[in-house]
Amino acid sequence: MSSKKQLSKKDQLIALYESCCWWCGCCLPPKKLTREHLIPRSRGGSNSLENLRLACFQCNNSRGNSLYPPRWRKGCP
């Protein structure tokens, strides 16, 4: 098994995009980041890495199942 398959999806996302929120850009400890679906699952999105990013709880929660980015906010959570 390759080392990429052994990493969790969250760890793979951190390796690709660092430990920062995709939407507001705040860099946070990994435990403070959630997995975010670019195309929400409720709208047919998948759990593939291509559809996943990391987001802080506030950005992920405010976006809901919208196809649009969350409301822009200044400052980190």
C-alpha distances in whole Angstrom, upper triangle without the diagonal:
4,7,8,7,7,11,13,15,18,16,15,19,20,18,20,23,24,25,28,29,29,33,35,33,33,31,30,28,24,26,29,27,26,24,26,26,28,29,30,28,32,32,29,27,23,20,18,18,21,23,22,24,25,29,31,32,36,34,32,35,38,36,35,34,36,35,37,36,37,41,41,41,42,41,38,37
4,5,6,7,9,12,14,16,14,13,16,17,15,16,20,21,22,25,27,26,30,32,30,31,28,28,26,23,24,27,25,25,22,25,25,26,28,28,27,31,32,29,26,22,20,17,16,19,21,20,22,23,26,29,31,34,33,30,33,36,34,34,33,35,33,35,34,35,39,38,39,40,38,35,35
4,5,5,7,10,12,14,11,10,14,14,12,14,18,18,19,22,24,24,28,30,27,28,25,24,22,19,21,24,22,22,20,23,24,25,27,28,27,31,31,29,26,22,19,17,15,18,21,19,20,20,24,26,28,31,30,28,31,34,32,33,32,34,32,34,32,33,37,36,37,37,35,32,32
4,5,5,8,9,11,9,7,11,12,10,11,15,15,17,20,22,21,25,27,25,25,23,22,21,18,20,22,20,20,17,20,20,21,23,24,24,27,28,25,22,19,16,14,12,15,17,16,16,17,21,24,26,29,27,25,28,31,29,29,29,30,29,30,29,30,33,33,34,34,33,30,30
4,5,8,9,12,10,9,12,14,13,14,17,18,19,22,23,23,26,28,27,27,25,24,22,19,20,23,21,20,17,20,20,22,23,23,22,26,27,24,21,18,14,13,12,15,17,16,17,18,22,24,26,29,28,25,28,31,29,29,28,30,29,30,29,31,34,34,35,36,34,32,31
4,7,9,11,10,9,13,14,13,15,18,18,19,22,23,23,27,29,27,27,24,23,21,17,19,22,20,19,18,21,21,23,25,25,24,28,29,26,23,20,16,15,14,18,19,17,18,19,22,24,26,29,28,26,28,31,30,30,29,31,31,32,31,32,35,35,35,36,34,31,31
4,6,8,6,6,10,10,10,12,15,14,15,18,19,20,23,25,23,23,20,19,17,14,15,18,16,16,14,17,19,21,23,23,22,26,27,25,22,18,15,14,12,16,17,15,15,15,19,21,22,25,25,23,25,28,27,27,27,29,28,29,27,28,31,31,31,32,30,27,27
4,5,5,6,9,10,11,12,14,14,14,17,18,18,21,23,22,22,19,18,16,12,13,16,14,13,11,14,16,18,20,20,19,23,24,22,19,16,12,12,11,14,15,12,13,13,16,18,19,23,22,19,22,25,24,23,23,26,25,26,25,25,29,29,29,30,29,25,25
4,5,5,6,9,10,10,12,13,13,15,15,15,18,21,19,20,18,17,16,12,13,15,12,11,9,11,12,15,16,16,16,20,21,19,16,13,9,9,7,11,11,9,10,10,14,16,17,20,19,17,20,22,21,21,20,22,22,23,22,22,26,26,27,28,27,24,23
4,5,5,6,9,10,10,10,10,12,12,13,16,18,17,16,15,13,12,8,10,12,9,8,7,10,12,15,17,17,17,20,21,20,17,15,11,11,9,12,12,9,8,8,11,13,14,18,17,15,18,20,19,19,20,22,21,22,20,20,24,24,24,25,23,20,20
4,5,5,6,9,10,9,9,12,14,15,18,20,18,17,15,14,12,9,11,13,11,11,10,14,16,17,20,20,20,24,25,24,20,18,14,14,11,14,15,12,11,10,13,15,17,20,20,18,21,24,23,23,23,25,24,25,23,23,26,26,26,27,25,21,21
4,5,5,6,9,9,11,13,14,14,18,20,18,18,16,16,15,12,14,16,13,13,11,13,15,16,19,19,20,23,24,22,19,16,13,11,8,11,13,10,10,10,14,17,19,22,20,19,22,24,23,23,23,24,23,24,22,23,26,26,27,27,26,23,23
4,5,5,6,7,8,10,11,10,14,16,14,15,13,13,13,10,13,14,11,11,9,10,12,13,16,17,18,21,22,21,17,15,12,11,7,10,11,8,6,7,11,13,16,19,17,15,19,21,19,20,20,21,20,21,19,20,23,22,23,24,22,20,20
4,5,5,4,5,8,10,11,14,16,13,13,11,11,10,8,11,12,10,11,10,13,15,16,19,20,21,24,25,24,20,19,16,15,11,13,14,11,9,8,11,13,16,18,17,16,20,22,21,22,23,23,23,22,20,21,23,22,22,23,21,18,19
4,6,6,8,11,13,13,17,18,16,16,13,14,13,11,15,16,14,15,14,16,17,18,21,22,23,27,27,26,22,20,17,15,12,14,15,13,11,11,14,17,20,22,21,20,23,25,24,25,25,26,25,25,23,24,26,25,25,25,24,21,22
4,6,9,11,12,11,15,17,14,16,14,15,15,13,17,17,14,15,13,14,15,15,19,20,22,25,25,24,20,18,16,14,10,11,13,11,9,10,14,16,19,22,19,19,22,24,22,24,24,24,22,22,20,22,24,23,24,24,23,21,22
4,7,7,9,8,12,13,11,12,10,12,13,12,15,15,12,13,12,13,14,14,18,19,21,24,24,24,20,19,17,15,11,12,13,11,8,8,11,14,17,19,16,16,20,21,20,22,22,22,21,20,17,19,21,20,20,21,19,17,19
4,6,9,10,13,13,10,11,8,9,10,9,13,13,11,13,13,14,17,17,21,22,23,26,27,26,23,21,19,18,14,15,16,13,10,9,11,13,16,18,17,17,20,22,21,23,24,24,23,22,19,20,22,20,20,20,18,16,17
4,7,9,12,12,9,8,6,6,7,6,10,9,8,10,11,13,16,17,21,21,23,26,26,26,23,22,19,18,15,17,17,13,10,8,9,10,13,15,14,15,18,19,19,21,23,23,23,22,19,19,21,19,18,18,16,13,14
4,6,9,8,6,5,4,6,8,8,11,10,8,10,11,12,15,15,19,20,22,24,25,25,22,21,19,19,16,17,16,13,10,7,7,8,12,13,12,13,16,17,17,19,21,21,20,19,15,15,17,15,15,15,13,10,12
4,5,6,5,5,6,8,10,10,12,10,7,9,10,9,12,13,16,17,19,21,22,23,19,20,18,18,15,16,15,12,8,5,4,5,9,10,8,9,12,13,13,15,17,17,17,15,12,12,14,12,12,13,12,9,10
4,6,6,8,9,11,14,13,15,13,10,10,10,9,11,10,14,15,18,20,20,20,17,17,16,16,14,13,12,10,6,6,5,8,11,12,9,10,13,13,12,15,16,15,14,13,10,11,13,12,13,14,14,12,14
4,6,8,11,13,16,15,17,14,12,12,12,10,12,11,14,15,18,20,19,21,18,19,18,19,17,16,14,12,9,9,7,8,11,10,7,9,12,11,10,13,15,13,13,11,7,7,9,8,9,11,12,11,12
4,6,9,11,15,15,17,14,12,13,14,13,15,14,18,18,21,23,23,24,22,23,22,22,20,19,18,16,12,11,8,8,11,10,7,10,13,12,12,15,17,16,16,14,10,9,9,7,7,8,8,8,10
4,6,9,13,14,16,13,11,13,14,14,16,15,19,20,23,25,25,26,23,23,22,22,19,19,18,15,12,10,9,9,13,12,10,13,16,15,15,18,20,19,19,16,13,12,13,11,10,10,9,8,11
4,6,10,12,13,11,10,13,15,15,18,18,21,22,24,26,27,28,25,25,23,23,21,21,20,17,13,11,9,8,11,11,10,13,15,15,16,19,21,21,21,19,15,14,15,12,11,10,8,5,8
4,7,9,11,10,9,12,14,15,18,19,23,23,25,27,28,29,25,25,23,23,20,21,20,17,13,10,10,9,13,13,13,15,17,18,19,21,23,23,23,21,18,17,18,16,15,14,11,8,10
4,6,8,6,7,11,13,15,18,20,23,23,25,27,28,29,25,25,22,23,20,21,21,17,14,10,9,8,11,12,13,14,16,18,19,21,23,24,24,23,19,18,19,18,16,15,12,9,9
4,6,6,7,11,13,16,19,21,24,24,25,28,29,29,26,25,22,23,20,22,21,18,15,11,11,10,12,15,15,16,18,20,21,22,24,26,26,25,22,21,22,21,19,19,16,12,12
4,5,5,8,10,13,17,19,22,21,22,25,26,26,23,22,19,19,17,19,19,15,12,9,10,10,12,15,15,14,17,19,20,21,22,24,24,24,21,20,22,21,20,21,18,14,14
4,6,8,11,14,17,20,23,21,22,25,26,27,24,22,19,20,18,21,20,16,14,11,11,10,11,14,15,14,16,19,20,20,22,24,25,25,22,21,23,22,21,21,19,15,13
4,7,10,13,16,19,21,20,21,24,25,26,23,22,20,21,19,21,20,16,13,10,9,6,7,10,12,12,13,16,17,18,20,22,23,22,19,18,19,19,17,18,15,12,10
4,7,9,13,15,18,17,18,21,22,23,20,19,16,18,16,17,16,12,10,6,5,5,7,10,10,9,12,14,15,15,17,19,20,19,16,15,18,17,17,17,16,12,11
4,6,10,13,15,14,15,17,19,19,16,16,13,15,14,16,13,10,8,6,5,6,6,10,10,7,10,13,13,13,14,16,17,17,15,14,17,18,18,19,18,15,13
4,7,10,12,11,12,15,16,16,13,12,10,11,10,12,10,6,6,5,6,9,9,12,11,8,11,14,13,13,13,15,15,16,15,14,18,19,19,21,20,17,16
4,6,9,8,10,13,13,14,11,11,10,11,10,11,8,5,5,6,6,9,9,11,9,6,9,12,10,10,10,12,12,12,11,11,15,16,17,20,19,17,16
4,5,5,7,10,10,10,7,8,7,9,9,9,6,5,6,9,9,13,13,14,12,9,12,13,10,10,9,10,10,11,11,12,16,18,19,22,22,20,20
4,6,9,11,10,11,8,9,10,10,10,9,5,6,7,10,10,14,15,15,12,10,13,14,10,11,9,9,7,9,9,11,15,16,19,21,22,21,21
4,6,8,7,7,5,8,10,11,12,10,6,8,10,13,14,17,17,18,15,12,14,15,11,11,8,8,6,9,11,13,17,18,21,24,25,24,24
4,5,5,7,5,8,9,12,13,12,9,9,11,13,13,16,15,16,14,11,12,13,10,8,5,7,7,10,12,13,16,19,21,24,25,23,23
4,5,5,4,6,8,11,13,13,10,11,13,15,16,18,17,19,17,13,14,16,13,11,8,11,11,14,15,16,20,22,24,27,28,26,25
4,6,7,9,12,15,17,17,13,14,16,18,18,20,18,19,18,14,14,16,13,10,7,10,11,14,16,17,20,23,25,28,29,28,26
4,6,9,12,14,17,15,12,14,16,19,19,21,20,21,18,15,16,17,13,11,8,9,9,12,15,16,20,22,25,28,30,28,27
4,7,10,12,15,14,11,13,16,19,20,22,22,23,20,17,18,19,16,14,11,12,11,15,17,19,22,25,27,31,31,30,29
4,7,9,11,10,7,9,12,15,16,19,19,21,18,15,17,18,15,13,10,12,10,14,15,17,21,23,25,28,29,27,27
4,5,9,9,6,8,12,15,17,20,20,22,19,16,18,20,17,16,13,15,14,17,18,19,23,25,27,30,30,28,27
4,7,8,6,7,10,13,15,18,18,21,19,15,18,20,17,16,14,16,16,18,18,20,24,25,27,29,29,26,26
4,5,5,6,10,13,16,19,20,22,20,17,20,22,19,19,17,18,17,19,19,21,25,26,28,30,29,27,27
4,5,5,8,11,14,17,19,21,19,17,20,22,19,19,18,19,17,19,18,20,24,24,26,27,27,25,25
4,6,8,12,15,18,20,22,19,17,20,21,18,19,17,18,15,17,17,19,23,23,25,27,27,25,26
4,7,11,13,16,17,19,16,14,17,18,15,15,13,14,12,14,14,16,20,21,23,25,25,24,24
4,7,10,13,14,17,14,12,15,17,14,14,14,15,13,15,14,15,19,20,21,23,23,21,21
4,7,10,12,14,12,10,14,15,13,14,14,15,14,14,12,14,17,17,18,20,19,17,18
4,7,9,12,10,9,12,14,13,14,15,16,16,16,13,13,16,16,17,18,17,14,14
4,6,8,6,6,9,11,10,12,14,14,15,14,11,10,13,13,13,15,14,11,11
4,6,6,6,8,10,11,13,15,16,17,16,13,11,13,13,12,13,12,9,8
4,6,5,6,8,10,11,14,15,17,16,14,11,13,14,13,15,14,11,9
4,6,5,6,8,10,14,14,16,15,12,9,10,11,10,12,11,9,7
4,5,5,6,9,12,12,13,11,8,6,8,9,9,11,12,10,9
4,6,5,7,9,10,12,11,9,7,10,12,12,15,15,13,12
4,5,5,9,10,13,13,11,8,11,13,13,16,16,15,12
4,6,9,9,12,11,9,6,7,10,11,14,15,14,13
4,6,6,8,7,6,4,7,10,12,16,17,16,15
4,6,9,10,10,8,11,14,16,19,20,19,17
4,7,9,10,10,13,16,18,22,23,22,21
4,5,8,8,11,14,17,20,22,21,21
4,7,9,12,15,18,21,23,22,22
4,7,9,11,14,18,20,20,20
4,7,8,11,14,16,16,17
4,6,9,12,14,14,14
4,6,10,13,13,14
4,7,10,11,13
4,7,8,10
4,7,9
4,7
4
